[in-house]
Amino acid sequence: MLISLVGFVALLVLVFLRLPLAFAMGMVGFFGFWYLIDYNWAAAMAMVARRIIDTGQDYSLSVIPLFILMGNLVTRAGLSGELYRASNAFVGHRKGGLSMATILSCGAFSAICGSSLATSATMAKVAMPQMRKYGYSDALATASIAAGGTLGILIPPSVMLVIYGLLTETSIRELFAAGFLPGLLGVLLYLGAVRWVVARDPDAAPPMARLSWPERWQALKGVLSTLLLFVVVMGGIYIGWFTPTESAGIGAMGAFVLALYRRALNYRVLKTVLLDTAKTSAVLFAVVIAALIFSNFINRAGLPDAMLELVAGLSLSPWLVIALILLIYILLGCVFESMSMLLLTVPVFFPLVAGLGFDLIWFGIVVVVVTEISLITPPVGMNVFVLSGVMKDIKTSTIFKGVVPFWCADIIRLALIVAIPAIALFLPGLMY
């Protein structure tokens, strides 16, 4: 266990020295493994080579670039604007209605896009001008976008859930089913946060004129193609018609046809989309491979077994252990971005959680909800910094001040999912 802790300290030092996470995890995993097997270079190199080859040949991993490609094509097709108009048509007339419309459209767009950062950057360009036009406070407007963007890593299809499934060898299909209700709960709690802010400061979000029902249906027509794509992709997985990988391929093809139909594609745009997809996929694959190498090291060192023995020896309640793990996640969220946190901690914690008898599907949803919280937690808060980069005239402190009610809503959701596991496990249990 001491060797594992030394490895973790070395990893944290390398990360704080700004070494890319993939290199830091790979180096610590390689040299730690080399030390444990009596300085055998050949065996350590063979372990690394086997991890790279096995990961590169893993068919299930092809779901990652396909979902990324689908999200990039959907973004280029301009669907975010239509989703926002449709949401605004139904709730824009309420107090805080534009913020509510932003959260609803973020949830719908992130369900297709699958990326929190892309959702935040895209919706900032779509929603922010409208909210400013009608006198919304910068704090509430930016917080609605930053918080709504976090839904992208939970509402399926979610790349984060895919990576968790690969690290823990759990069913991606069941994880997607488990993420739906907690994602919906997050949307509802965010809407409640908007109402709470508006109740305290009505001037922060003045209401707009109510649209007629014909105007609402007209706005809804623009998103039917997007809804159909989501139903085909996720419905095919839930019903069992497609595997997640097949569904990702169908989704990418559907998004390509949709972008062509909307005349949003030409050679230059398609080249940019493919290059962005390749770069993002290469970065994710590098980090996943490094995480698996690091996982080999800590498993060889016996850290998961040692932690389980320590918990048993101290006679700690399993729920107290979960509470401590969640506290660690929330603290890490103050200094790490979500993907780094997931890859650093899951290989350590999931054997312990499984040994204590908890469901790994439920734990996956809990982990992703905690990483969602990290996206709007100071001082890192990646969604906040993305927004700050897009909206250069708004201070980062203003955005962080605005996200406080939404952060509290996330803590409430986390507590509900931990206290009532059926929120996450009802759909997987019903369907599979």
Secondary structure by P-SEA (a helix, b strand, c coil): caaaaaaaaaaaaaaaacccaaaaaaaaaaaaaaaaacccaaaaaaaaaaaaaaaaaccccaaaaaaaaaaaaaaaacaaaaaaaaaaaccccccaaaaaaaaaaaaaaaaaaccaaaaaaaaaaccaaaaaaacccaaaaaaaaaaaaaccccccccaaaaaaaaaacccaaaaaaaaaaaaaaaaaaaaaaaaaaaaaccccccccccccaaaaaaaaaaaaaaaaaaaaaaaaaaaccccaaaaaaaaaaaaaaaaaaaccccaaaaaaaaaaaaaaaaaaaaaaaaaaaaaaaaaaaaaaaaaaaaaaaacccaaaaaaaaaaaaaaaaacccaaaaaaacccccaaaaaaacccaaaaaaaaaaaaaaaacccccaaaaaaaaaaaccccaaaaaaaaaaaaaaaaaaaaaaaaccccccaaaaacc
